[in-house]
């Protein structure tokens, strides 16, 4: 038993150190504008990571939005869910529809979009559809200029 404890501590320290290094790499890439890293950082904050990174929905929403604005479908889907539930953001069903709609256009979370659509008045739904179309055009034009 005395020999096992030091080995377990070394394994635990190594795993924690490895995560910290990976986390720092993800943060650096996210700050440089990498959409996949921004999404990953959103995931880390949404779930938390043991004692290393506490769960923080505000930070998760922030990073999801950064990736979503670049057209990252999984981030759009998760951001739509966060707006629907009011996790880390003020609940806003129109924005929930907007982000869920953009994700659904890429095959992610059509059910979320449809559930939220039923919660909106016809006027709100029309406004949200217009907003989604405008945002999609902005994302597409941004993508064209970076390619």
N, CA, C and O atoms as a GROMACS GRO file, in nm:
protein
  588
    1UNK      N    1   0.082  -0.120   0.000
    1UNK     CA    2   0.000   0.000   0.000
    1UNK      C    3   0.086   0.126   0.000
    1UNK      O    4   0.053   0.225  -0.065
    2UNK      N    5   0.198   0.123   0.073
    2UNK     CA    6   0.286   0.238   0.078
    2UNK      C    7   0.347   0.268  -0.059
    2UNK      O    8   0.372   0.384  -0.092
    3UNK      N    9   0.370   0.164  -0.139
    3UNK     CA   10   0.428   0.185  -0.272
    3UNK      C   11   0.324   0.233  -0.372
    3UNK      O   12   0.358   0.304  -0.467
    4UNK      N   13   0.201   0.197  -0.351
    4UNK     CA   14   0.095   0.234  -0.445
    4UNK      C   15   0.063   0.383  -0.436
    4UNK      O   16   0.042   0.447  -0.539
    5UNK      N   17   0.058   0.438  -0.317
    5UNK     CA   18   0.022   0.579  -0.300
    5UNK      C   19   0.114   0.673  -0.377
    5UNK      O   20   0.063   0.759  -0.448
    6UNK      N   21   0.247   0.661  -0.366
    6UNK     CA   22   0.332   0.751  -0.445
    6UNK      C   23   0.311   0.734  -0.596
    6UNK      O   24   0.314   0.833  -0.670
    7UNK      N   25   0.290   0.613  -0.641
    7UNK     CA   26   0.267   0.590  -0.783
    7UNK      C   27   0.138   0.657  -0.827
    7UNK      O   28   0.132   0.718  -0.934
    8UNK      N   29   0.033   0.644  -0.745
    8UNK     CA   30  -0.095   0.707  -0.778
    8UNK      C   31  -0.081   0.859  -0.782
    8UNK      O   32  -0.138   0.924  -0.869
    9UNK      N   33  -0.004   0.915  -0.690
    9UNK     CA   34   0.016   1.059  -0.688
    9UNK      C   35   0.093   1.105  -0.811
    9UNK      O   36   0.062   1.211  -0.867
   10UNK      N   37   0.191   1.029  -0.854
   10UNK     CA   38   0.268   1.064  -0.974
   10UNK      C   39   0.178   1.060  -1.097
   10UNK      O   40   0.182   1.150  -1.181
   11UNK      N   41   0.096   0.955  -1.107
   11UNK     CA   42   0.004   0.944  -1.220
   11UNK      C   43  -0.095   1.060  -1.220
   11UNK      O   44  -0.121   1.120  -1.324
   12UNK      N   45  -0.150   1.093  -1.104
   12UNK     CA   46  -0.245   1.202  -1.092
   12UNK      C   47  -0.179   1.335  -1.128
   12UNK      O   48  -0.238   1.415  -1.201
   13UNK      N   49  -0.059   1.359  -1.078
   13UNK     CA   50   0.012   1.483  -1.108
   13UNK      C   51   0.042   1.494  -1.257
   13UNK      O   52   0.027   1.600  -1.316
   14UNK      N   53   0.086   1.385  -1.315
   14UNK     CA   54   0.118   1.384  -1.458
   14UNK      C   55  -0.006   1.413  -1.541
   14UNK      O   56   0.000   1.492  -1.635
   15UNK      N   57  -0.118   1.350  -1.507
   15UNK     CA   58  -0.242   1.373  -1.581
   15UNK      C   59  -0.288   1.517  -1.567
   15UNK      O   60  -0.331   1.579  -1.665
   16UNK      N   61  -0.279   1.572  -1.446
   16UNK     CA   62  -0.320   1.710  -1.423
   16UNK      C   63  -0.227   1.805  -1.497
   16UNK      O   64  -0.274   1.901  -1.559
   17UNK      N   65  -0.097   1.780  -1.492
   17UNK     CA   66  -0.002   1.865  -1.563
   17UNK      C   67  -0.025   1.860  -1.713
   17UNK      O   68  -0.017   1.963  -1.780
   18UNK      N   69  -0.054   1.743  -1.765
   18UNK     CA   70  -0.080   1.728  -1.907
   18UNK      C   71  -0.205   1.807  -1.946
   18UNK      O   72  -0.206   1.874  -2.049
   19UNK      N   73  -0.309   1.799  -1.863
   19UNK     CA   74  -0.431   1.875  -1.893
   19UNK      C   75  -0.403   2.023  -1.892
   19UNK      O   76  -0.447   2.096  -1.981
   20UNK      N   77  -0.329   2.070  -1.792
   20UNK     CA   78  -0.300   2.213  -1.782
   20UNK      C   79  -0.228   2.262  -1.907
   20UNK      O   80  -0.258   2.370  -1.959
   21UNK      N   81  -0.133   2.183  -1.955
   21UNK     CA   82  -0.062   2.219  -2.078
   21UNK      C   83  -0.154   2.220  -2.198
   21UNK      O   84  -0.146   2.311  -2.280
   22UNK      N   85  -0.240   2.120  -2.208
   22UNK     CA   86  -0.336   2.115  -2.319
   22UNK      C   87  -0.433   2.232  -2.310
   22UNK      O   88  -0.466   2.294  -2.410
   23UNK      N   89  -0.479   2.260  -2.189
   23UNK     CA   90  -0.574   2.369  -2.170
   23UNK      C   91  -0.511   2.501  -2.214
   23UNK      O   92  -0.575   2.580  -2.283
   24UNK      N   93  -0.388   2.525  -2.175
   24UNK     CA   94  -0.319   2.647  -2.215
   24UNK      C   95  -0.306   2.657  -2.366
   24UNK      O   96  -0.319   2.765  -2.424
   25UNK      N   97  -0.280   2.543  -2.431
   25UNK     CA   98  -0.270   2.540  -2.577
   25UNK      C   99  -0.404   2.574  -2.641
   25UNK      O  100  -0.410   2.650  -2.738
   26UNK      N  101  -0.512   2.519  -2.587
   26UNK     CA  102  -0.646   2.546  -2.639
   26UNK      C  103  -0.679   2.694  -2.621
   26UNK      O  104  -0.732   2.757  -2.712
   27UNK      N  105  -0.649   2.749  -2.505
   27UNK     CA  106  -0.676   2.891  -2.480
   27UNK      C  107  -0.600   2.977  -2.581
   27UNK      O  108  -0.656   3.070  -2.638
   28UNK      N  109  -0.474   2.946  -2.602
   28UNK     CA  110  -0.392   3.024  -2.695
   28UNK      C  111  -0.450   3.018  -2.837
   28UNK      O  112  -0.462   3.121  -2.904
   29UNK      N  113  -0.486   2.899  -2.880
   29UNK     CA  114  -0.544   2.884  -3.014
   29UNK      C  115  -0.679   2.955  -3.025
   29UNK      O  116  -0.708   3.018  -3.127
   30UNK      N  117  -0.760   2.946  -2.920
   30UNK     CA  118  -0.891   3.011  -2.920
   30UNK      C  119  -0.874   3.162  -2.929
   30UNK      O  120  -0.946   3.229  -3.003
   31UNK      N  121  -0.781   3.216  -2.854
   31UNK     CA  122  -0.756   3.360  -2.856
   31UNK      C  123  -0.705   3.407  -2.991
   31UNK      O  124  -0.722   3.523  -3.027
   32UNK      N  125  -0.643   3.317  -3.065
   32UNK     CA  126  -0.593   3.350  -3.199
   32UNK      C  127  -0.702   3.334  -3.306
   32UNK      O  128  -0.677   3.358  -3.424
   33UNK      N  129  -0.822   3.292  -3.263
   33UNK     CA  130  -0.934   3.287  -3.357
   33UNK      C  131  -0.967   3.150  -3.413
   33UNK      O  132  -1.051   3.140  -3.502
   34UNK      N  133  -0.904   3.045  -3.364
   34UNK     CA  134  -0.933   2.910  -3.412
   34UNK      C  135  -1.071   2.866  -3.363
   34UNK      O  136  -1.092   2.848  -3.243
   35UNK      N  137  -1.164   2.846  -3.456
   35UNK     CA  138  -1.303   2.813  -3.420
   35UNK      C  139  -1.314   2.680  -3.346
   35UNK      O  140  -1.392   2.667  -3.252
   36UNK      N  141  -1.237   2.581  -3.388
   36UNK     CA  142  -1.244   2.451  -3.321
   36UNK      C  143  -1.194   2.462  -3.177
   36UNK      O  144  -1.251   2.400  -3.087
   37UNK      N  145  -1.090   2.540  -3.155
   37UNK     CA  146  -1.039   2.561  -3.019
   37UNK      C  147  -1.139   2.643  -2.936
   37UNK      O  148  -1.156   2.617  -2.818
   38UNK      N  149  -1.203   2.740  -2.999
   38UNK     CA  150  -1.304   2.818  -2.928
   38UNK      C  151  -1.420   2.728  -2.884
   38UNK      O  152  -1.469   2.740  -2.772
   39UNK      N  153  -1.461   2.640  -2.974
   39UNK     CA  154  -1.567   2.544  -2.940
   39UNK      C  155  -1.522   2.453  -2.825
   39UNK      O  156  -1.597   2.431  -2.730
   40UNK      N  157  -1.401   2.402  -2.834
   40UNK     CA  158  -1.348   2.312  -2.731
   40UNK      C  159  -1.342   2.384  -2.596
   40UNK      O  160  -1.375   2.326  -2.493
   41UNK      N  161  -1.300   2.509  -2.597
   41UNK     CA  162  -1.294   2.587  -2.474
   41UNK      C  163  -1.435   2.608  -2.418
   41UNK      O  164  -1.455   2.602  -2.297
   42UNK      N  165  -1.530   2.632  -2.505
   42UNK     CA  166  -1.669   2.641  -2.461
   42UNK      C  167  -1.715   2.512  -2.395
   42UNK      O  168  -1.782   2.515  -2.292
   43UNK      N  169  -1.677   2.399  -2.453
   43UNK     CA  170  -1.712   2.269  -2.396
   43UNK      C  171  -1.649   2.251  -2.258
   43UNK      O  172  -1.715   2.205  -2.164
   44UNK      N  173  -1.524   2.288  -2.246
   44UNK     CA  174  -1.455   2.274  -2.117
   44UNK      C  175  -1.525   2.357  -2.010
   44UNK      O  176  -1.549   2.308  -1.900
   45UNK      N  177  -1.558   2.482  -2.043
   45UNK     CA  178  -1.625   2.567  -1.944
   45UNK      C  179  -1.768   2.522  -1.917
   45UNK      O  180  -1.816   2.533  -1.804
   46UNK      N  181  -1.836   2.470  -2.017
   46UNK     CA  182  -1.974   2.424  -1.997
   46UNK      C  183  -1.979   2.305  -1.902
   46UNK      O  184  -2.072   2.292  -1.821
   47UNK      N  185  -1.880   2.219  -1.912
   47UNK     CA  186  -1.879   2.098  -1.829
   47UNK      C  187  -1.795   2.113  -1.703
   47UNK      O  188  -1.821   2.049  -1.601
   48UNK      N  189  -1.694   2.198  -1.710
   48UNK     CA  190  -1.597   2.206  -1.601
   48UNK      C  191  -1.503   2.088  -1.612
   48UNK      O  192  -1.535   1.987  -1.675
   49UNK      N  193  -1.390   2.100  -1.551
   49UNK     CA  194  -1.293   1.991  -1.554
   49UNK      C  195  -1.234   1.976  -1.414
   49UNK      O  196  -1.134   2.038  -1.379
   50UNK      N  197  -1.298   1.892  -1.337
   50UNK     CA  198  -1.255   1.862  -1.201
   50UNK      C  199  -1.221   1.991  -1.127
   50UNK      O  200  -1.299   2.086  -1.130
   51UNK      N  201  -1.106   1.996  -1.062
   51UNK     CA  202  -1.067   2.116  -0.988
   51UNK      C  203  -0.990   2.215  -1.074
   51UNK      O  204  -0.966   2.329  -1.033
   52UNK      N  205  -0.952   2.172  -1.194
   52UNK     CA  206  -0.868   2.257  -1.279
   52UNK      C  207  -0.943   2.373  -1.343
   52UNK      O  208  -0.893   2.485  -1.350
   53UNK      N  209  -1.064   2.345  -1.391
   53UNK     CA  210  -1.144   2.448  -1.457
   53UNK      C  211  -1.287   2.437  -1.405
   53UNK      O  212  -1.357   2.341  -1.438
   54UNK      N  213  -1.331   2.534  -1.326
   54UNK     CA  214  -1.468   2.526  -1.276
   54UNK      C  215  -1.569   2.550  -1.388
   54UNK      O  216  -1.541   2.620  -1.485
   55UNK      N  217  -1.685   2.490  -1.374
   55UNK     CA  218  -1.793   2.512  -1.470
   55UNK      C  219  -1.830   2.659  -1.470
   55UNK      O  220  -1.849   2.719  -1.364
   56UNK      N  221  -1.840   2.717  -1.588
   56UNK     CA  222  -1.871   2.859  -1.601
   56UNK      C  223  -1.949   2.880  -1.731
   56UNK      O  224  -1.891   2.887  -1.839
   57UNK      N  225  -2.081   2.888  -1.719
   57UNK     CA  226  -2.166   2.900  -1.837
   57UNK      C  227  -2.144   3.030  -1.912
   57UNK      O  228  -2.157   3.034  -2.034
   58UNK      N  229  -2.111   3.138  -1.841
   58UNK     CA  230  -2.085   3.265  -1.910
   58UNK      C  231  -1.964   3.253  -2.003
   58UNK      O  232  -1.969   3.296  -2.118
   59UNK      N  233  -1.858   3.193  -1.952
   59UNK     CA  234  -1.739   3.174  -2.036
   59UNK      C  235  -1.768   3.076  -2.149
   59UNK      O  236  -1.720   3.092  -2.261
   60UNK      N  237  -1.847   2.973  -2.119
   60UNK     CA  238  -1.884   2.877  -2.223
   60UNK      C  239  -1.959   2.947  -2.335
   60UNK      O  240  -1.928   2.928  -2.453
   61UNK      N  241  -2.058   3.028  -2.300
   61UNK     CA  242  -2.136   3.101  -2.401
   61UNK      C  243  -2.047   3.196  -2.481
   61UNK      O  244  -2.062   3.210  -2.602
   62UNK      N  245  -1.955   3.262  -2.413
   62UNK     CA  246  -1.863   3.354  -2.480
   62UNK      C  247  -1.784   3.282  -2.589
   62UNK      O  248  -1.777   3.330  -2.702
   63UNK      N  249  -1.726   3.168  -2.555
   63UNK     CA  250  -1.643   3.095  -2.651
   63UNK      C  251  -1.726   3.026  -2.758
   63UNK      O  252  -1.684   3.018  -2.873
   64UNK      N  253  -1.842   2.975  -2.720
   64UNK     CA  254  -1.931   2.918  -2.822
   64UNK      C  255  -1.968   3.025  -2.925
   64UNK      O  256  -1.972   2.998  -3.045
   65UNK      N  257  -1.996   3.146  -2.877
   65UNK     CA  258  -2.036   3.254  -2.969
   65UNK      C  259  -1.924   3.288  -3.064
   65UNK      O  260  -1.947   3.311  -3.183
   66UNK      N  261  -1.802   3.292  -3.013
   66UNK     CA  262  -1.687   3.320  -3.100
   66UNK      C  263  -1.679   3.218  -3.213
   66UNK      O  264  -1.658   3.254  -3.329
   67UNK      N  265  -1.695   3.090  -3.179
   67UNK     CA  266  -1.690   2.984  -3.281
   67UNK      C  267  -1.814   2.988  -3.370
   67UNK      O  268  -1.805   2.970  -3.491
   68UNK      N  269  -1.929   3.013  -3.310
   68UNK     CA  270  -2.055   3.017  -3.386
   68UNK      C  271  -2.053   3.128  -3.490
   68UNK      O  272  -2.104   3.110  -3.601
   69UNK      N  273  -1.994   3.240  -3.456
   69UNK     CA  274  -1.986   3.352  -3.551
   69UNK      C  275  -1.897   3.320  -3.670
   69UNK      O  276  -1.900   3.391  -3.771
   70UNK      N  277  -1.819   3.215  -3.658
   70UNK     CA  278  -1.736   3.170  -3.770
   70UNK      C  279  -1.801   3.054  -3.846
   70UNK      O  280  -1.741   2.997  -3.937
   71UNK      N  281  -1.925   3.022  -3.808
   71UNK     CA  282  -1.998   2.918  -3.879
   71UNK      C  283  -1.981   2.778  -3.823
   71UNK      O  284  -2.018   2.681  -3.890
   72UNK      N  285  -1.926   2.764  -3.704
   72UNK     CA  286  -1.901   2.633  -3.643
   72UNK      C  287  -2.034   2.578  -3.591
   72UNK      O  288  -2.087   2.625  -3.491
   73UNK      N  289  -2.087   2.477  -3.660
   73UNK     CA  290  -2.224   2.428  -3.635
   73UNK      C  291  -2.246   2.378  -3.493
   73UNK      O  292  -2.350   2.408  -3.433
   74UNK      N  293  -2.153   2.303  -3.437
   74UNK     CA  294  -2.172   2.253  -3.300
   74UNK      C  295  -2.180   2.367  -3.200
   74UNK      O  296  -2.258   2.361  -3.104
   75UNK      N  297  -2.102   2.471  -3.222
   75UNK     CA  298  -2.106   2.587  -3.134
   75UNK      C  299  -2.239   2.661  -3.150
   75UNK      O  300  -2.297   2.707  -3.052
   76UNK      N  301  -2.287   2.673  -3.273
   76UNK     CA  302  -2.417   2.736  -3.297
   76UNK      C  303  -2.528   2.659  -3.225
   76UNK      O  304  -2.615   2.718  -3.161
   77UNK      N  305  -2.522   2.528  -3.236
   77UNK     CA  306  -2.622   2.442  -3.171
   77UNK      C  307  -2.619   2.462  -3.020
   77UNK      O  308  -2.724   2.482  -2.958
   78UNK      N  309  -2.500   2.455  -2.960
   78UNK     CA  310  -2.489   2.470  -2.814
   78UNK      C  311  -2.528   2.610  -2.768
   78UNK      O  312  -2.590   2.626  -2.664
   79UNK      N  313  -2.491   2.710  -2.845
   79UNK     CA  314  -2.526   2.848  -2.810
   79UNK      C  315  -2.678   2.866  -2.816
   79UNK      O  316  -2.736   2.932  -2.730
   80UNK      N  317  -2.741   2.809  -2.916
   80UNK     CA  318  -2.886   2.814  -2.925
   80UNK      C  319  -2.952   2.752  -2.803
   80UNK      O  320  -3.049   2.806  -2.749
   81UNK      N  321  -2.899   2.639  -2.760
   81UNK     CA  322  -2.951   2.573  -2.641
   81UNK      C  323  -2.933   2.662  -2.518
   81UNK      O  324  -3.022   2.672  -2.434
   82UNK      N  325  -2.817   2.727  -2.507
   82UNK     CA  326  -2.790   2.812  -2.391
   82UNK      C  327  -2.885   2.931  -2.388
   82UNK      O  328  -2.931   2.971  -2.281
   83UNK      N  329  -2.916   2.989  -2.505
   83UNK     CA  330  -3.013   3.098  -2.508
   83UNK      C  331  -3.153   3.049  -2.473
   83UNK      O  332  -3.230   3.120  -2.408
   84UNK      N  333  -3.186   2.929  -2.515
   84UNK     CA  334  -3.318   2.874  -2.483
   84UNK      C  335  -3.333   2.850  -2.333
   84UNK      O  336  -3.440   2.872  -2.276
   85UNK      N  337  -3.226   2.805  -2.270
   85UNK     CA  338  -3.230   2.772  -2.128
   85UNK      C  339  -3.187   2.886  -2.037
   85UNK      O  340  -3.209   2.880  -1.916
   86UNK      N  341  -3.126   2.989  -2.093
   86UNK     CA  342  -3.074   3.098  -2.011
   86UNK      C  343  -2.951   3.057  -1.933
   86UNK      O  344  -2.932   3.099  -1.819
   87UNK      N  345  -2.867   2.975  -1.993
   87UNK     CA  346  -2.743   2.931  -1.927
   87UNK      C  347  -2.628   3.021  -1.970
   87UNK      O  348  -2.583   3.016  -2.084
   88UNK      N  349  -2.580   3.102  -1.878
   88UNK     CA  350  -2.466   3.189  -1.906
   88UNK      C  351  -2.503   3.313  -1.985
   88UNK      O  352  -2.419   3.401  -2.006
   89UNK      N  353  -2.626   3.320  -2.030
   89UNK     CA  354  -2.678   3.434  -2.106
   89UNK      C  355  -2.820   3.460  -2.057
   89UNK      O  356  -2.882   3.375  -1.993
   90UNK      N  357  -2.871   3.577  -2.087
   90UNK     CA  358  -3.011   3.604  -2.058
   90UNK      C  359  -3.095   3.522  -2.155
   90UNK      O  360  -3.069   3.520  -2.275
   91UNK      N  361  -3.195   3.455  -2.102
   91UNK     CA  362  -3.280   3.373  -2.188
   91UNK      C  363  -3.341   3.460  -2.298
   91UNK      O  364  -3.397   3.566  -2.272
   92UNK      N  365  -3.328   3.412  -2.421
   92UNK     CA  366  -3.380   3.487  -2.536
   92UNK      C  367  -3.418   3.384  -2.642
   92UNK      O  368  -3.332   3.329  -2.711
   93UNK      N  369  -3.546   3.359  -2.655
   93UNK     CA  370  -3.592   3.255  -2.746
   93UNK      C  371  -3.570   3.290  -2.893
   93UNK      O  372  -3.549   3.201  -2.976
   94UNK      N  373  -3.573   3.419  -2.925
   94UNK     CA  374  -3.543   3.457  -3.064
   94UNK      C  375  -3.398   3.424  -3.099
   94UNK      O  376  -3.371   3.369  -3.206
   95UNK      N  377  -3.305   3.458  -3.009
   95UNK     CA  378  -3.165   3.423  -3.035
   95UNK      C  379  -3.144   3.272  -3.030
   95UNK      O  380  -3.061   3.218  -3.104
   96UNK      N  381  -3.218   3.205  -2.946
   96UNK     CA  382  -3.211   3.058  -2.942
   96UNK      C  383  -3.250   3.003  -3.079
   96UNK      O  384  -3.186   2.911  -3.130
   97UNK      N  385  -3.355   3.060  -3.137
   97UNK     CA  386  -3.398   3.016  -3.270
   97UNK      C  387  -3.291   3.050  -3.375
   97UNK      O  388  -3.258   2.967  -3.460
   98UNK      N  389  -3.239   3.171  -3.369
   98UNK     CA  390  -3.140   3.216  -3.468
   98UNK      C  391  -3.022   3.118  -3.472
   98UNK      O  392  -2.987   3.067  -3.578
   99UNK      N  393  -2.961   3.093  -3.356
   99UNK     CA  394  -2.843   3.007  -3.354
   99UNK      C  395  -2.879   2.862  -3.385
   99UNK      O  396  -2.803   2.793  -3.453
  100UNK      N  397  -2.993   2.816  -3.336
  100UNK     CA  398  -3.035   2.678  -3.365
  100UNK      C  399  -3.066   2.662  -3.513
  100UNK      O  400  -3.041   2.556  -3.571
  101UNK      N  401  -3.120   2.765  -3.574
  101UNK     CA  402  -3.152   2.761  -3.716
  101UNK      C  403  -3.025   2.752  -3.800
  101UNK      O  404  -3.018   2.676  -3.897
  102UNK      N  405  -2.924   2.829  -3.763
  102UNK     CA  406  -2.798   2.823  -3.836
  102UNK      C  407  -2.733   2.686  -3.823
  102UNK      O  408  -2.678   2.632  -3.920
  103UNK      N  409  -2.740   2.629  -3.703
  103UNK     CA  410  -2.686   2.494  -3.683
  103UNK      C  411  -2.766   2.392  -3.763
  103UNK      O  412  -2.708   2.302  -3.824
  104UNK      N  413  -2.898   2.406  -3.761
  104UNK     CA  414  -2.985   2.312  -3.832
  104UNK      C  415  -2.958   2.314  -3.983
  104UNK      O  416  -2.967   2.211  -4.049
  105UNK      N  417  -2.924   2.431  -4.037
  105UNK     CA  418  -2.893   2.442  -4.179
  105UNK      C  419  -2.770   2.360  -4.215
  105UNK      O  420  -2.748   2.326  -4.332
  106UNK      N  421  -2.689   2.327  -4.113
  106UNK     CA  422  -2.571   2.244  -4.133
  106UNK      C  423  -2.592   2.102  -4.081
  106UNK      O  424  -2.497   2.023  -4.070
  107UNK      N  425  -2.717   2.070  -4.049
  107UNK     CA  426  -2.749   1.934  -4.006
  107UNK      C  427  -2.736   1.908  -3.858
  107UNK      O  428  -2.737   1.793  -3.816
  108UNK      N  429  -2.722   2.013  -3.778
  108UNK     CA  430  -2.707   1.997  -3.632
  108UNK      C  431  -2.830   2.048  -3.559
  108UNK      O  432  -2.866   2.165  -3.573
  109UNK      N  433  -2.894   1.963  -3.483
  109UNK     CA  434  -2.998   2.005  -3.390
  109UNK      C  435  -3.124   2.063  -3.451
  109UNK      O  436  -3.176   2.163  -3.400
  110UNK      N  437  -3.175   2.003  -3.557
  110UNK     CA  438  -3.299   2.054  -3.614
  110UNK      C  439  -3.413   2.048  -3.513
  110UNK      O  440  -3.504   2.131  -3.517
  111UNK      N  441  -3.408   1.952  -3.424
  111UNK     CA  442  -3.513   1.940  -3.323
  111UNK      C  443  -3.515   2.063  -3.231
  111UNK      O  444  -3.622   2.113  -3.198
  112UNK      N  445  -3.398   2.111  -3.192
  112UNK     CA  446  -3.392   2.231  -3.106
  112UNK      C  447  -3.458   2.349  -3.176
  112UNK      O  448  -3.537   2.421  -3.115
  113UNK      N  449  -3.424   2.369  -3.303
  113UNK     CA  450  -3.482   2.480  -3.378
  113UNK      C  451  -3.634   2.469  -3.381
  113UNK      O  452  -3.705   2.568  -3.360
  114UNK      N  453  -3.684   2.348  -3.407
  114UNK     CA  454  -3.828   2.328  -3.420
  114UNK      C  455  -3.900   2.346  -3.287
  114UNK      O  456  -4.011   2.400  -3.284
  115UNK      N  457  -3.839   2.303  -3.178
  115UNK     CA  458  -3.900   2.320  -3.045
  115UNK      C  459  -3.908   2.469  -3.011
  115UNK      O  460  -4.012   2.516  -2.964
  116UNK      N  461  -3.801   2.542  -3.035
  116UNK     CA  462  -3.799   2.684  -3.005
  116UNK      C  463  -3.898   2.759  -3.094
  116UNK      O  464  -3.966   2.851  -3.049
  117UNK      N  465  -3.908   2.719  -3.220
  117UNK     CA  466  -4.000   2.786  -3.314
  117UNK      C  467  -4.144   2.782  -3.261
  117UNK      O  468  -4.219   2.877  -3.277
  118UNK      N  469  -4.180   2.671  -3.198
  118UNK     CA  470  -4.316   2.657  -3.144
  118UNK      C  471  -4.341   2.747  -3.024
  118UNK      O  472  -4.455   2.771  -2.986
  119UNK      N  473  -4.235   2.797  -2.964
  119UNK     CA  474  -4.248   2.883  -2.846
  119UNK      C  475  -4.256   3.031  -2.883
  119UNK      O  476  -4.282   3.115  -2.797
  120UNK      N  477  -4.235   3.062  -3.010
  120UNK     CA  478  -4.236   3.201  -3.056
  120UNK      C  479  -4.371   3.235  -3.119
  120UNK      O  480  -4.439   3.149  -3.174
  121UNK      N  481  -4.407   3.362  -3.110
  121UNK     CA  482  -4.524   3.408  -3.183
  121UNK      C  483  -4.487   3.412  -3.332
  121UNK      O  484  -4.369   3.411  -3.366
  122UNK      N  485  -4.586   3.415  -3.421
  122UNK     CA  486  -4.554   3.425  -3.564
  122UNK      C  487  -4.465   3.546  -3.596
  122UNK      O  488  -4.375   3.536  -3.679
  123UNK      N  489  -4.490   3.658  -3.531
  123UNK     CA  490  -4.408   3.779  -3.553
  123UNK      C  491  -4.264   3.754  -3.507
  123UNK      O  492  -4.169   3.786  -3.579
  124UNK      N  493  -4.247   3.699  -3.387
  124UNK     CA  494  -4.113   3.671  -3.335
  124UNK      C  495  -4.040   3.573  -3.425
  124UNK      O  496  -3.920   3.589  -3.452
  125UNK      N  497  -4.110   3.471  -3.472
  125UNK     CA  498  -4.049   3.371  -3.559
  125UNK      C  499  -4.002   3.436  -3.689
  125UNK      O  500  -3.892   3.408  -3.736
  126UNK      N  501  -4.084   3.521  -3.747
  126UNK     CA  502  -4.046   3.590  -3.870
  126UNK      C  503  -3.922   3.677  -3.848
  126UNK      O  504  -3.831   3.678  -3.931
  127UNK      N  505  -3.920   3.749  -3.737
  127UNK     CA  506  -3.804   3.834  -3.703
  127UNK      C  507  -3.679   3.748  -3.683
  127UNK      O  508  -3.570   3.784  -3.730
  128UNK      N  509  -3.694   3.637  -3.615
  128UNK     CA  510  -3.581   3.548  -3.590
  128UNK      C  511  -3.530   3.487  -3.720
  128UNK      O  512  -3.409   3.473  -3.738
  129UNK      N  513  -3.619   3.452  -3.810
  129UNK     CA  514  -3.578   3.397  -3.940
  129UNK      C  515  -3.501   3.502  -4.020
  129UNK      O  516  -3.401   3.470  -4.083
  130UNK      N  517  -3.549   3.626  -4.017
  130UNK     CA  518  -3.478   3.734  -4.086
  130UNK      C  519  -3.340   3.756  -4.025
  130UNK      O  520  -3.242   3.774  -4.096
  131UNK      N  521  -3.334   3.753  -3.893
  131UNK     CA  522  -3.207   3.773  -3.823
  131UNK      C  523  -3.110   3.660  -3.856
  131UNK      O  524  -2.990   3.683  -3.874
  132UNK      N  525  -3.161   3.538  -3.862
  132UNK     CA  526  -3.077   3.422  -3.896
  132UNK      C  527  -3.023   3.435  -4.038
  132UNK      O  528  -2.906   3.406  -4.063
  133UNK      N  529  -3.106   3.479  -4.130
  133UNK     CA  530  -3.062   3.496  -4.269
  133UNK      C  531  -2.954   3.603  -4.279
  133UNK      O  532  -2.855   3.586  -4.350
  134UNK      N  533  -2.973   3.713  -4.208
  134UNK     CA  534  -2.874   3.820  -4.208
  134UNK      C  535  -2.742   3.771  -4.149
  134UNK      O  536  -2.635   3.796  -4.204
  135UNK      N  537  -2.750   3.703  -4.037
  135UNK     CA  538  -2.630   3.652  -3.972
  135UNK      C  539  -2.559   3.549  -4.061
  135UNK      O  540  -2.436   3.547  -4.068
  136UNK      N  541  -2.636   3.464  -4.126
  136UNK     CA  542  -2.577   3.365  -4.216
  136UNK      C  543  -2.502   3.433  -4.330
  136UNK      O  544  -2.393   3.389  -4.368
  137UNK      N  545  -2.558   3.539  -4.384
  137UNK     CA  546  -2.491   3.614  -4.490
  137UNK      C  547  -2.360   3.675  -4.440
  137UNK      O  548  -2.259   3.674  -4.510
  138UNK      N  549  -2.363   3.728  -4.317
  138UNK     CA  550  -2.242   3.786  -4.258
  138UNK      C  551  -2.134   3.679  -4.240
  138UNK      O  552  -2.017   3.702  -4.270
  139UNK      N  553  -2.175   3.563  -4.192
  139UNK     CA  554  -2.079   3.453  -4.171
  139UNK      C  555  -2.020   3.410  -4.304
  139UNK      O  556  -1.900   3.388  -4.316
  140UNK      N  557  -2.105   3.397  -4.405
  140UNK     CA  558  -2.057   3.355  -4.537
  140UNK      C  559  -1.961   3.455  -4.598
  140UNK      O  560  -1.860   3.417  -4.656
  141UNK      N  561  -1.992   3.584  -4.585
  141UNK     CA  562  -1.903   3.685  -4.641
  141UNK      C  563  -1.772   3.693  -4.563
  141UNK      O  564  -1.667   3.721  -4.621
  142UNK      N  565  -1.778   3.669  -4.433
  142UNK     CA  566  -1.656   3.665  -4.352
  142UNK      C  567  -1.570   3.546  -4.394
  142UNK      O  568  -1.448   3.558  -4.403
  143UNK      N  569  -1.632   3.434  -4.418
  143UNK     CA  570  -1.560   3.313  -4.460
  143UNK      C  571  -1.495   3.335  -4.595
  143UNK      O  572  -1.382   3.291  -4.616
  144UNK      N  573  -1.564   3.401  -4.686
  144UNK     CA  574  -1.508   3.427  -4.820
  144UNK      C  575  -1.386   3.516  -4.813
  144UNK      O  576  -1.292   3.498  -4.890
  145UNK      N  577  -1.385   3.613  -4.722
  145UNK     CA  578  -1.271   3.705  -4.714
  145UNK      C  579  -1.151   3.642  -4.645
  145UNK      O  580  -1.038   3.688  -4.665
  146UNK      N  581  -1.172   3.538  -4.566
  146UNK     CA  582  -1.059   3.473  -4.499
  146UNK      C  583  -1.002   3.358  -4.579
  146UNK      O  584  -0.897   3.304  -4.542
  147UNK      N  585  -1.068   3.318  -4.685
  147UNK     CA  586  -1.017   3.206  -4.766
  147UNK      C  587  -0.924   3.253  -4.874
  147UNK      O  588  -0.873   3.172  -4.951
   0.00000   0.00000   0.00000
